[in-house]
Amino acid sequence: SIDDLMIDKHSGHVRYAVMEFGGFLGMGTDRYPLPWSLLKYDAEKEGYVVPLDKDRLKDAPRYANESAPEYTGDYGRTVNGYYGVI
């Protein structure tokens, strides 16, 4: 599920949806920033879906709940580069 949104301060557009996976009751979870353009709204499911499987997330940029990175231009390029988003 979407845990957080990262919004570009200059444009006001959503840049990343932060998804949370793993753990138990919020403990030990990993957070994955996904470029917003990867998410597609599915009317039947009444929610957003991401065309990724567990193998693709295995080496994806992520961080522990307690240690959020600074969302700099370099970090954004790392995330976007991993998913092939320009």
Backbone as XML, in Angstrom:
<?xml version="1.0"?>
<chain id="A" units="angstrom">
  <residue number="1" name="SER">
    <atom name="N" x="0.835" y="-1.181" z="0.000"/>
    <atom name="CA" x="0.000" y="0.000" z="0.000"/>
    <atom name="C" x="0.882" y="1.247" z="0.000"/>
  </residue>
  <residue number="2" name="ILE">
    <atom name="N" x="0.314" y="2.350" z="-0.449"/>
    <atom name="CA" x="1.048" y="3.616" z="-0.450"/>
    <atom name="C" x="1.122" y="4.120" z="0.979"/>
  </residue>
  <residue number="3" name="ASP">
    <atom name="N" x="2.348" y="4.341" z="1.440"/>
    <atom name="CA" x="2.566" y="4.813" z="2.800"/>
    <atom name="C" x="2.763" y="6.325" z="2.850"/>
  </residue>
  <residue number="4" name="ASP">
    <atom name="N" x="3.321" y="6.883" z="1.784"/>
    <atom name="CA" x="3.646" y="8.306" z="1.784"/>
    <atom name="C" x="3.762" y="8.780" z="0.340"/>
  </residue>
  <residue number="5" name="LEU">
    <atom name="N" x="3.680" y="10.073" z="0.147"/>
    <atom name="CA" x="3.895" y="10.675" z="-1.164"/>
    <atom name="C" x="5.011" y="11.697" z="-1.041"/>
  </residue>
  <residue number="6" name="MET">
    <atom name="N" x="5.855" y="11.761" z="-2.057"/>
    <atom name="CA" x="6.902" y="12.767" z="-2.110"/>
    <atom name="C" x="6.494" y="13.760" z="-3.195"/>
  </residue>
  <residue number="7" name="ILE">
    <atom name="N" x="6.385" y="15.029" z="-2.812"/>
    <atom name="CA" x="5.895" y="16.060" z="-3.717"/>
    <atom name="C" x="7.020" y="17.020" z="-4.067"/>
  </residue>
  <residue number="8" name="ASP">
    <atom name="N" x="7.145" y="17.339" z="-5.351"/>
    <atom name="CA" x="8.141" y="18.305" z="-5.805"/>
    <atom name="C" x="7.751" y="19.679" z="-5.267"/>
  </residue>
  <residue number="9" name="LYS">
    <atom name="N" x="8.641" y="20.303" z="-4.525"/>
    <atom name="CA" x="8.341" y="21.591" z="-3.891"/>
    <atom name="C" x="8.125" y="22.711" z="-4.900"/>
  </residue>
  <residue number="10" name="HIS">
    <atom name="N" x="8.751" y="22.607" z="-6.046"/>
    <atom name="CA" x="8.649" y="23.679" z="-7.032"/>
    <atom name="C" x="7.409" y="23.552" z="-7.910"/>
  </residue>
  <residue number="11" name="SER">
    <atom name="N" x="7.101" y="22.348" z="-8.343"/>
    <atom name="CA" x="5.966" y="22.161" z="-9.257"/>
    <atom name="C" x="4.671" y="21.796" z="-8.538"/>
  </residue>
  <residue number="12" name="GLY">
    <atom name="N" x="4.798" y="21.222" z="-7.346"/>
    <atom name="CA" x="3.618" y="20.761" z="-6.621"/>
    <atom name="C" x="3.114" y="19.411" z="-7.093"/>
  </residue>
  <residue number="13" name="HIS">
    <atom name="N" x="3.839" y="18.770" z="-8.013"/>
    <atom name="CA" x="3.438" y="17.461" z="-8.536"/>
    <atom name="C" x="4.004" y="16.335" z="-7.683"/>
  </residue>
  <residue number="14" name="VAL">
    <atom name="N" x="3.249" y="15.246" z="-7.614"/>
    <atom name="CA" x="3.729" y="14.056" z="-6.910"/>
    <atom name="C" x="4.860" y="13.450" z="-7.730"/>
  </residue>
  <residue number="15" name="ARG">
    <atom name="N" x="5.999" y="13.210" z="-7.097"/>
    <atom name="CA" x="7.146" y="12.606" z="-7.785"/>
    <atom name="C" x="7.258" y="11.119" z="-7.481"/>
  </residue>
  <residue number="16" name="TYR">
    <atom name="N" x="7.013" y="10.751" z="-6.203"/>
    <atom name="CA" x="7.178" y="9.360" z="-5.786"/>
    <atom name="C" x="6.050" y="8.951" z="-4.852"/>
  </residue>
  <residue number="17" name="ALA">
    <atom name="N" x="5.649" y="7.703" z="-4.992"/>
    <atom name="CA" x="4.784" y="7.061" z="-4.008"/>
    <atom name="C" x="5.707" y="6.153" z="-3.206"/>
  </residue>
  <residue number="18" name="VAL">
    <atom name="N" x="5.657" y="6.264" z="-1.906"/>
    <atom name="CA" x="6.501" y="5.417" z="-1.067"/>
    <atom name="C" x="5.652" y="4.237" z="-0.611"/>
  </residue>
  <residue number="19" name="MET">
    <atom name="N" x="6.060" y="3.062" z="-1.056"/>
    <atom name="CA" x="5.345" y="1.836" z="-0.720"/>
    <atom name="C" x="6.061" y="1.155" z="0.437"/>
  </residue>
  <residue number="20" name="GLU">
    <atom name="N" x="5.296" y="0.499" z="1.281"/>
    <atom name="CA" x="5.867" y="-0.181" z="2.444"/>
    <atom name="C" x="5.596" y="-1.674" z="2.319"/>
  </residue>
  <residue number="21" name="PHE">
    <atom name="N" x="6.658" y="-2.463" z="2.473"/>
    <atom name="CA" x="6.547" y="-3.918" z="2.372"/>
    <atom name="C" x="7.310" y="-4.572" z="3.509"/>
  </residue>
  <residue number="22" name="GLY">
    <atom name="N" x="6.857" y="-5.758" z="3.886"/>
    <atom name="CA" x="7.581" y="-6.566" z="4.863"/>
    <atom name="C" x="7.231" y="-6.192" z="6.288"/>
  </residue>
  <residue number="23" name="GLY">
    <atom name="N" x="7.939" y="-6.820" z="7.195"/>
    <atom name="CA" x="7.765" y="-6.520" z="8.608"/>
    <atom name="C" x="6.485" y="-7.082" z="9.191"/>
  </residue>
  <residue number="24" name="PHE">
    <atom name="N" x="6.274" y="-6.714" z="10.439"/>
    <atom name="CA" x="5.103" y="-7.165" z="11.179"/>
    <atom name="C" x="4.618" y="-6.010" z="12.028"/>
  </residue>
  <residue number="25" name="LEU">
    <atom name="N" x="3.375" y="-5.602" z="11.844"/>
    <atom name="CA" x="2.776" y="-4.490" z="12.575"/>
    <atom name="C" x="3.608" y="-3.221" z="12.459"/>
  </residue>
  <residue number="26" name="GLY">
    <atom name="N" x="4.142" y="-2.987" z="11.265"/>
    <atom name="CA" x="4.910" y="-1.775" z="11.028"/>
    <atom name="C" x="6.357" y="-1.824" z="11.468"/>
  </residue>
  <residue number="27" name="MET">
    <atom name="N" x="6.767" y="-2.921" z="12.076"/>
    <atom name="CA" x="8.147" y="-3.040" z="12.537"/>
    <atom name="C" x="8.945" y="-3.857" z="11.519"/>
  </residue>
  <residue number="28" name="GLY">
    <atom name="N" x="10.147" y="-3.397" z="11.224"/>
    <atom name="CA" x="11.001" y="-4.121" z="10.295"/>
    <atom name="C" x="10.592" y="-3.985" z="8.850"/>
  </residue>
  <residue number="29" name="THR">
    <atom name="N" x="9.799" y="-2.971" z="8.560"/>
    <atom name="CA" x="9.351" y="-2.786" z="7.185"/>
    <atom name="C" x="10.385" y="-2.018" z="6.378"/>
  </residue>
  <residue number="30" name="ASP">
    <atom name="N" x="10.374" y="-2.253" z="5.092"/>
    <atom name="CA" x="11.194" y="-1.488" z="4.165"/>
    <atom name="C" x="10.274" y="-0.588" z="3.367"/>
  </residue>
  <residue number="31" name="ARG">
    <atom name="N" x="10.783" y="0.595" z="3.022"/>
    <atom name="CA" x="10.020" y="1.558" z="2.239"/>
    <atom name="C" x="10.685" y="1.721" z="0.879"/>
  </residue>
  <residue number="32" name="TYR">
    <atom name="N" x="9.887" y="1.654" z="-0.164"/>
    <atom name="CA" x="10.364" y="1.713" z="-1.536"/>
    <atom name="C" x="9.781" y="2.943" z="-2.226"/>
  </residue>
  <residue number="33" name="PRO">
    <atom name="N" x="10.609" y="3.918" z="-2.573"/>
    <atom name="CA" x="10.087" y="5.041" z="-3.355"/>
    <atom name="C" x="9.934" y="4.610" z="-4.810"/>
  </residue>
  <residue number="34" name="LEU">
    <atom name="N" x="8.742" y="4.745" z="-5.335"/>
    <atom name="CA" x="8.463" y="4.372" z="-6.724"/>
    <atom name="C" x="8.078" y="5.626" z="-7.501"/>
  </residue>
  <residue number="35" name="PRO">
    <atom name="N" x="8.668" y="5.837" z="-8.669"/>
    <atom name="CA" x="8.263" y="6.985" z="-9.475"/>
    <atom name="C" x="6.748" y="6.951" z="-9.719"/>
  </residue>
  <residue number="36" name="TRP">
    <atom name="N" x="6.111" y="8.085" z="-9.516"/>
    <atom name="CA" x="4.657" y="8.170" z="-9.640"/>
    <atom name="C" x="4.173" y="7.674" z="-10.996"/>
  </residue>
  <residue number="37" name="SER">
    <atom name="N" x="4.975" y="7.890" z="-12.031"/>
    <atom name="CA" x="4.556" y="7.491" z="-13.380"/>
    <atom name="C" x="4.413" y="5.981" z="-13.539"/>
  </residue>
  <residue number="38" name="LEU">
    <atom name="N" x="4.971" y="5.193" z="-12.618"/>
    <atom name="CA" x="4.823" y="3.733" z="-12.682"/>
    <atom name="C" x="3.450" y="3.268" z="-12.214"/>
  </residue>
  <residue number="39" name="LEU">
    <atom name="N" x="2.801" y="4.062" z="-11.378"/>
    <atom name="CA" x="1.515" y="3.661" z="-10.822"/>
    <atom name="C" x="0.399" y="3.908" z="-11.828"/>
  </residue>
  <residue number="40" name="LYS">
    <atom name="N" x="-0.484" y="2.954" z="-11.934"/>
    <atom name="CA" x="-1.648" y="3.073" z="-12.814"/>
    <atom name="C" x="-2.898" y="2.811" z="-11.987"/>
  </residue>
  <residue number="41" name="TYR">
    <atom name="N" x="-3.912" y="3.652" z="-12.198"/>
    <atom name="CA" x="-5.159" y="3.461" z="-11.452"/>
    <atom name="C" x="-5.979" y="2.360" z="-12.108"/>
  </residue>
  <residue number="42" name="ASP">
    <atom name="N" x="-6.424" y="1.405" z="-11.298"/>
    <atom name="CA" x="-7.253" y="0.293" z="-11.766"/>
    <atom name="C" x="-8.653" y="0.499" z="-11.198"/>
  </residue>
  <residue number="43" name="ALA">
    <atom name="N" x="-9.592" y="0.864" z="-12.069"/>
    <atom name="CA" x="-10.957" y="1.161" z="-11.628"/>
    <atom name="C" x="-11.628" y="-0.051" z="-10.992"/>
  </residue>
  <residue number="44" name="GLU">
    <atom name="N" x="-11.360" y="-1.247" z="-11.516"/>
    <atom name="CA" x="-11.963" y="-2.456" z="-10.944"/>
    <atom name="C" x="-11.486" y="-2.690" z="-9.518"/>
  </residue>
  <residue number="45" name="LYS">
    <atom name="N" x="-10.223" y="-2.454" z="-9.277"/>
    <atom name="CA" x="-9.655" y="-2.655" z="-7.939"/>
    <atom name="C" x="-9.822" y="-1.428" z="-7.057"/>
  </residue>
  <residue number="46" name="GLU">
    <atom name="N" x="-10.249" y="-0.325" z="-7.681"/>
    <atom name="CA" x="-10.412" y="0.946" z="-6.983"/>
    <atom name="C" x="-9.135" y="1.341" z="-6.245"/>
  </residue>
  <residue number="47" name="GLY">
    <atom name="N" x="-8.021" y="1.168" z="-6.934"/>
    <atom name="CA" x="-6.741" y="1.528" z="-6.344"/>
    <atom name="C" x="-5.647" y="1.519" z="-7.388"/>
  </residue>
  <residue number="48" name="TYR">
    <atom name="N" x="-4.474" y="1.934" z="-6.956"/>
    <atom name="CA" x="-3.319" y="1.972" z="-7.851"/>
    <atom name="C" x="-2.622" y="0.624" z="-7.871"/>
  </residue>
  <residue number="49" name="VAL">
    <atom name="N" x="-2.117" y="0.279" z="-9.034"/>
    <atom name="CA" x="-1.349" y="-0.953" z="-9.197"/>
    <atom name="C" x="0.002" y="-0.590" z="-9.803"/>
  </residue>
  <residue number="50" name="VAL">
    <atom name="N" x="0.967" y="-1.443" z="-9.523"/>
    <atom name="CA" x="2.325" y="-1.243" z="-10.021"/>
    <atom name="C" x="2.736" y="-2.511" z="-10.758"/>
  </residue>
  <residue number="51" name="PRO">
    <atom name="N" x="3.195" y="-2.392" z="-11.996"/>
    <atom name="CA" x="3.563" y="-3.580" z="-12.773"/>
    <atom name="C" x="4.950" y="-4.112" z="-12.408"/>
  </residue>
  <residue number="52" name="LEU">
    <atom name="N" x="5.135" y="-4.449" z="-11.149"/>
    <atom name="CA" x="6.420" y="-4.963" z="-10.671"/>
    <atom name="C" x="6.188" y="-6.248" z="-9.900"/>
  </residue>
  <residue number="53" name="ASP">
    <atom name="N" x="7.155" y="-7.137" z="-9.951"/>
    <atom name="CA" x="7.061" y="-8.344" z="-9.141"/>
    <atom name="C" x="8.148" y="-8.316" z="-8.063"/>
  </residue>
  <residue number="54" name="LYS">
    <atom name="N" x="8.128" y="-9.309" z="-7.205"/>
    <atom name="CA" x="9.077" y="-9.356" z="-6.089"/>
    <atom name="C" x="10.521" y="-9.370" z="-6.561"/>
  </residue>
  <residue number="55" name="ASP">
    <atom name="N" x="10.784" y="-10.041" z="-7.674"/>
    <atom name="CA" x="12.155" y="-10.086" z="-8.194"/>
    <atom name="C" x="12.658" y="-8.691" z="-8.551"/>
  </residue>
  <residue number="56" name="ARG">
    <atom name="N" x="11.792" y="-7.878" z="-9.122"/>
    <atom name="CA" x="12.189" y="-6.515" z="-9.509"/>
    <atom name="C" x="12.454" y="-5.656" z="-8.282"/>
  </residue>
  <residue number="57" name="LEU">
    <atom name="N" x="11.734" y="-5.906" z="-7.199"/>
    <atom name="CA" x="11.925" y="-5.124" z="-5.978"/>
    <atom name="C" x="13.131" y="-5.584" z="-5.162"/>
  </residue>
  <residue number="58" name="LYS">
    <atom name="N" x="13.627" y="-6.770" z="-5.465"/>
    <atom name="CA" x="14.726" y="-7.355" z="-4.689"/>
    <atom name="C" x="15.917" y="-6.409" z="-4.543"/>
  </residue>
  <residue number="59" name="ASP">
    <atom name="N" x="16.322" y="-5.761" z="-5.633"/>
    <atom name="CA" x="17.477" y="-4.865" z="-5.610"/>
    <atom name="C" x="17.088" y="-3.394" z="-5.746"/>
  </residue>
  <residue number="60" name="ALA">
    <atom name="N" x="15.819" y="-3.103" z="-5.568"/>
    <atom name="CA" x="15.328" y="-1.734" z="-5.743"/>
    <atom name="C" x="15.814" y="-0.818" z="-4.621"/>
  </residue>
  <residue number="61" name="PRO">
    <atom name="N" x="15.930" y="0.481" z="-4.918"/>
    <atom name="CA" x="16.259" y="1.439" z="-3.861"/>
    <atom name="C" x="15.203" y="1.371" z="-2.764"/>
  </residue>
  <residue number="62" name="ARG">
    <atom name="N" x="15.661" y="1.281" z="-1.530"/>
    <atom name="CA" x="14.740" y="1.211" z="-0.389"/>
    <atom name="C" x="15.460" y="1.700" z="0.853"/>
  </residue>
  <residue number="63" name="TYR">
    <atom name="N" x="14.689" y="1.881" z="1.896"/>
    <atom name="CA" x="15.272" y="2.292" z="3.167"/>
    <atom name="C" x="14.388" y="1.796" z="4.300"/>
  </residue>
  <residue number="64" name="ALA">
    <atom name="N" x="15.004" y="1.677" z="5.470"/>
    <atom name="CA" x="14.252" y="1.271" z="6.654"/>
    <atom name="C" x="13.368" y="2.433" z="7.087"/>
  </residue>
  <residue number="65" name="ASN">
    <atom name="N" x="12.281" y="2.123" z="7.716"/>
    <atom name="CA" x="11.313" y="3.123" z="8.141"/>
    <atom name="C" x="11.968" y="4.248" z="8.944"/>
  </residue>
  <residue number="66" name="GLU">
    <atom name="N" x="12.962" y="3.913" z="9.740"/>
    <atom name="CA" x="13.589" y="4.885" z="10.638"/>
    <atom name="C" x="14.686" y="5.703" z="9.963"/>
  </residue>
  <residue number="67" name="SER">
    <atom name="N" x="15.076" y="5.366" z="8.754"/>
    <atom name="CA" x="16.242" y="6.021" z="8.151"/>
    <atom name="C" x="15.958" y="6.553" z="6.751"/>
  </residue>
  <residue number="68" name="ALA">
    <atom name="N" x="14.988" y="7.425" z="6.641"/>
    <atom name="CA" x="14.628" y="7.988" z="5.338"/>
    <atom name="C" x="15.789" y="8.800" z="4.776"/>
  </residue>
  <residue number="69" name="PRO">
    <atom name="N" x="16.089" y="8.612" z="3.499"/>
    <atom name="CA" x="17.176" y="9.375" z="2.880"/>
    <atom name="C" x="16.726" y="10.800" z="2.570"/>
  </residue>
  <residue number="70" name="GLU">
    <atom name="N" x="17.685" y="11.645" z="2.299"/>
    <atom name="CA" x="17.361" y="12.983" z="1.828"/>
    <atom name="C" x="17.029" y="12.862" z="0.344"/>
  </residue>
  <residue number="71" name="TYR">
    <atom name="N" x="15.894" y="13.366" z="-0.052"/>
    <atom name="CA" x="15.462" y="13.253" z="-1.449"/>
    <atom name="C" x="16.105" y="14.361" z="-2.275"/>
  </residue>
  <residue number="72" name="THR">
    <atom name="N" x="17.352" y="14.143" z="-2.634"/>
    <atom name="CA" x="18.096" y="15.086" z="-3.462"/>
    <atom name="C" x="17.919" y="14.717" z="-4.931"/>
  </residue>
  <residue number="73" name="GLY">
    <atom name="N" x="18.435" y="15.567" z="-5.802"/>
    <atom name="CA" x="18.405" y="15.254" z="-7.228"/>
    <atom name="C" x="19.145" y="13.966" z="-7.535"/>
  </residue>
  <residue number="74" name="ASP">
    <atom name="N" x="20.272" y="13.742" z="-6.845"/>
    <atom name="CA" x="21.042" y="12.510" z="-7.061"/>
    <atom name="C" x="20.249" y="11.281" z="-6.652"/>
  </residue>
  <residue number="75" name="TYR">
    <atom name="N" x="19.565" y="11.372" z="-5.512"/>
    <atom name="CA" x="18.777" y="10.228" z="-5.057"/>
    <atom name="C" x="17.640" y="9.956" z="-6.044"/>
  </residue>
  <residue number="76" name="GLY">
    <atom name="N" x="17.004" y="11.010" z="-6.511"/>
    <atom name="CA" x="15.929" y="10.856" z="-7.492"/>
    <atom name="C" x="16.421" y="10.202" z="-8.773"/>
  </residue>
  <residue number="77" name="ARG">
    <atom name="N" x="17.613" y="10.584" z="-9.222"/>
    <atom name="CA" x="18.173" y="9.965" z="-10.428"/>
    <atom name="C" x="18.461" y="8.484" z="-10.200"/>
  </residue>
  <residue number="78" name="THR">
    <atom name="N" x="18.881" y="8.136" z="-8.985"/>
    <atom name="CA" x="19.123" y="6.728" z="-8.655"/>
    <atom name="C" x="17.825" y="5.933" z="-8.740"/>
  </residue>
  <residue number="79" name="VAL">
    <atom name="N" x="16.778" y="6.455" z="-8.121"/>
    <atom name="CA" x="15.478" y="5.771" z="-8.128"/>
    <atom name="C" x="14.937" y="5.688" z="-9.555"/>
  </residue>
  <residue number="80" name="ASN">
    <atom name="N" x="14.918" y="6.807" z="-10.244"/>
    <atom name="CA" x="14.391" y="6.821" z="-11.615"/>
    <atom name="C" x="15.202" y="5.925" z="-12.534"/>
  </residue>
  <residue number="81" name="GLY">
    <atom name="N" x="16.518" y="5.937" z="-12.365"/>
    <atom name="CA" x="17.381" y="5.100" z="-13.192"/>
    <atom name="C" x="17.111" y="3.625" z="-12.990"/>
  </residue>
  <residue number="82" name="TYR">
    <atom name="N" x="16.883" y="3.227" z="-11.742"/>
    <atom name="CA" x="16.614" y="1.820" z="-11.465"/>
    <atom name="C" x="15.364" y="1.345" z="-12.209"/>
  </residue>
  <residue number="83" name="TYR">
    <atom name="N" x="14.346" y="2.186" z="-12.227"/>
    <atom name="CA" x="13.080" y="1.806" z="-12.860"/>
    <atom name="C" x="13.001" y="2.208" z="-14.332"/>
  </residue>
  <residue number="84" name="GLY">
    <atom name="N" x="14.054" y="2.833" z="-14.851"/>
    <atom name="CA" x="14.068" y="3.219" z="-16.258"/>
    <atom name="C" x="13.145" y="4.374" z="-16.585"/>
  </residue>
  <residue number="85" name="VAL">
    <atom name="N" x="12.956" y="5.263" z="-15.620"/>
    <atom name="CA" x="12.083" y="6.425" z="-15.805"/>
    <atom name="C" x="12.950" y="7.656" z="-16.041"/>
  </residue>
  <residue number="86" name="ILE">
    <atom name="N" x="12.569" y="8.456" z="-17.011"/>
    <atom name="CA" x="13.340" y="9.674" z="-17.312"/>
    <atom name="C" x="12.762" y="10.837" z="-16.548"/>
  </residue>
</chain>
